[in-house]
Amino acid sequence: MAATRMACPEPLMQQENRFLKLLGDIRHYQFEADGRLVLETADGTKMTAVPQPSGKE
């Protein structure tokens, strides 16, 4: 995985580092009926991506 590693305030850098580590640890994924993507690590940590409305109708 690639990242730009742009310098940010320390709290944001820590958040980015935790997020990238979590992504690297993903072992299972599932798409829910409502369109959510659920990612899960081997230790059971889950992260959910929720689709945003497109605004197109």
CYANA upper distance limits for C-alpha pairs under 8 A (distance plus 0.5 A):
  7 ALA  CA     13 MET  CA      7.95
  8 CYS  CA     12 LEU  CA      6.59
  8 CYS  CA     13 MET  CA      6.32
  9 PRO  CA     13 MET  CA      6.85
 10 GLU  CA     14 GLN  CA      6.66
 11 PRO  CA     15 GLN  CA      6.78
 12 LEU  CA     16 GLU  CA      6.58
 13 MET  CA     17 ASN  CA      6.61
 14 GLN  CA     18 ARG  CA      6.72
 15 GLN  CA     19 PHE  CA      6.64
 16 GLU  CA     20 LEU  CA      6.60
 17 ASN  CA     21 LYS  CA      6.62
 18 ARG  CA     22 LEU  CA      6.61
 19 PHE  CA     23 LEU  CA      6.74
 20 LEU  CA     24 GLY  CA      6.76
 21 LYS  CA     25 ASP  CA      6.86
 22 LEU  CA     26 ILE  CA      7.02
 22 LEU  CA     41 THR  CA      7.85
 25 ASP  CA     41 THR  CA      5.94
 25 ASP  CA     42 ALA  CA      7.71
 26 ILE  CA     39 LEU  CA      6.79
 26 ILE  CA     40 GLU  CA      5.95
 26 ILE  CA     41 THR  CA      4.84
 26 ILE  CA     42 ALA  CA      7.50
 27 ARG  CA     39 LEU  CA      8.23
 27 ARG  CA     40 GLU  CA      6.56
 27 ARG  CA     41 THR  CA      5.58
 27 ARG  CA     42 ALA  CA      6.29
 28 HIS  CA     39 LEU  CA      6.47
 28 HIS  CA     40 GLU  CA      5.68
 28 HIS  CA     41 THR  CA      7.12
 28 HIS  CA     42 ALA  CA      8.38
 29 TYR  CA     37 LEU  CA      7.54
 29 TYR  CA     38 VAL  CA      6.07
 29 TYR  CA     39 LEU  CA      4.99
 29 TYR  CA     40 GLU  CA      6.63
 30 GLN  CA     37 LEU  CA      6.35
 30 GLN  CA     38 VAL  CA      5.75
 30 GLN  CA     39 LEU  CA      7.20
 31 PHE  CA     35 GLY  CA      6.63
 31 PHE  CA     36 ARG  CA      6.23
 31 PHE  CA     37 LEU  CA      5.13
 31 PHE  CA     38 VAL  CA      6.80
 32 GLU  CA     36 ARG  CA      5.68
 32 GLU  CA     37 LEU  CA      6.86
 32 GLU  CA     38 VAL  CA      7.94
 35 GLY  CA     50 VAL  CA      7.61
 35 GLY  CA     51 PRO  CA      6.93
 36 ARG  CA     48 THR  CA      7.10
 36 ARG  CA     49 ALA  CA      6.13
 36 ARG  CA     50 VAL  CA      5.28
 36 ARG  CA     51 PRO  CA      6.73
 37 LEU  CA     48 THR  CA      6.11
 37 LEU  CA     49 ALA  CA      5.57
 37 LEU  CA     50 VAL  CA      7.22
 38 VAL  CA     46 LYS  CA      7.19
 38 VAL  CA     47 MET  CA      6.30
 38 VAL  CA     48 THR  CA      4.98
 38 VAL  CA     49 ALA  CA      6.98
 39 LEU  CA     46 LYS  CA      6.03
 39 LEU  CA     47 MET  CA      5.67
 39 LEU  CA     48 THR  CA      6.75
 40 GLU  CA     44 GLY  CA      6.34
 40 GLU  CA     45 THR  CA      6.03
 40 GLU  CA     46 LYS  CA      4.92
 40 GLU  CA     47 MET  CA      7.01
 41 THR  CA     45 THR  CA      5.78
 41 THR  CA     46 LYS  CA      7.10
